[in-house]
Amino acid sequence: MLPVLVEQLLALSVGFTDKWLAGNLFTSAEYLAAIGSVAYCLAFVPGFFAIPAVAATALVSRSVGAVDLPAARRAAAQSMLIGGVVAIALMALAFVAGGAFLEALGLPVESAQHAKRYLAIVMPAVPAIMVIHVGVAVLRGAGDMVAGLVSMSVVNLVNAGASYALATGWGGLPDLGWEGLAWGTLFGYCLGAVCVATLLAWRSQGIGPRAADWQPDAAWLRRILHVGVPAGVDAVANAACHLGFLSIVNRMGNIDAAAHSVAITIESLAYLPGSAFQVAAATLAGQFLGACDERRARKSVWLAALACVAFMSAAGVAFLWLSVPLADWFVGGAERQPEVADLTARLVRIVAFAQPSLALLMVLSGGLRGAGATRVPLLVNFLGLLLVRLPLAVGLAWPEVALPAGLGTLPGMGLGAVGAWYAMAADLTLRGVAMLIFFSTPHWSRERV
């Protein structure tokens, strides 16, 4: 559990580093607004690899639980093959439509140009991101919770050092300014992928794929798709809805976009224990079900959920007390960007109250996915985002809402980013309750994979 928690901290530190550098090295809110949209895009890239990653954890953990290492190796290799295909398709899509996609996010012109320059540099890291996330998912399925910690340590050390040095020209390196942040991120992910590949080969406890395992196997590919496609659709749909949410905020201007960017980063501090407990729940559920021990599978997920609720509730209390100093730290002091700092603190206080329900949502979703029951998280997440968060955010954030087909407009509340975050808190609360209700039924732990 602890290695996964530290790993998640390190994963989020990539965005932390770039946002802190953007807020402290550059004085304009447009850089923070740009890095916010960039961070959203990079955070959702792993979602496109959810098909192989979720399937890898579920199938490898069941195979290990059943002491069937050849099956675990085959699951690992076939998952990586699917990940490679997805990575190639994603890069091609970014090349063709990346510019139009960024424009659709609604950033002001100056911020959008900064975001385009950054993503053009960092997009070649997509295959490396695939290797990191799918490879670590394989190792987690085998019970190795340290591999992700090691690989993300490499990513962060390289990213932090290279980004700062290239953005400032430190040590005689080229002074690349804004673009230096992107080059540092690219180098970090590439070296992290090398680290994961090495760990998979040397520390995989017998599940490192062999040459024969890499040959495409139709039966295994079908199994992976059966388990992973709902999770992949869930991740992509989540990404689309979250990016739609981002575009709602971006259209309120650079101040709202910058504050949203920083507040999301601060809120992610509470997301850390949720991610760690989610991984633990998925792995334990899969391994116990693989060993035909349904009772322990259910109990392990419940215990993870209760512990996570306690952790994230404490984080919510901390947000209420520390929202102002945290916001000031990210912008280099309130006197540098006072409007951004003040709005950021307000947003953090809003989401503090949603932390217990977010904990339930994350951990119970992880338990279901570890058991191979990936369709329910897809349904709950998609409906919550599409029917609650997005329409409520539009109505609360914008002063007026244009109806389709020229049918006129409806009055909105005009609360800006504050209104959008009220909608986010409501959505998280409803989805957490819905997941708790379903998880209380006996059906999820009897899923066949």
Protein Blocks (a to p, Z undefined) as FASTA:
>chain_A
ZZmmmmmmmmmmmmmmmmmmmmmmpcbfklmmmmmmmmmmmmmmmmmmmmmmmmmmmmmm
mmmmnopaklmmmmmmmmmmmmmmmmmmmmmmmmmmmmmmmmmnopafklmmmmmmmmmm
mmmmmmmmmmmmmmmmmmmmnopaklmmmmmmmmmmmmmmmmmmmmnopghiacekjmlm
mmmmmmmmmmmmmmmmmmmmmmnnopaccfklmpccfklmmmmmmmmmmmmmmmmmmmmm
mmmmmmmmmmnojklmmmmmmmmmmmmmmmmmmmmmmmmmmmmmmmmmmnopaklmmmmm
mmmmmmmmmmmmmmmmmmmmmmmmmmmmmnopaklmmmlmmmmmmmmmmmmmmmmmmmmm
mmmmmmmmmnopamlmmmmmmmmmmmmmmmmmmmmmpmbdcdehhiacaddeklmjmlmm
mmmmmmmmmmmmmmmmmmmpmklmmccZZ
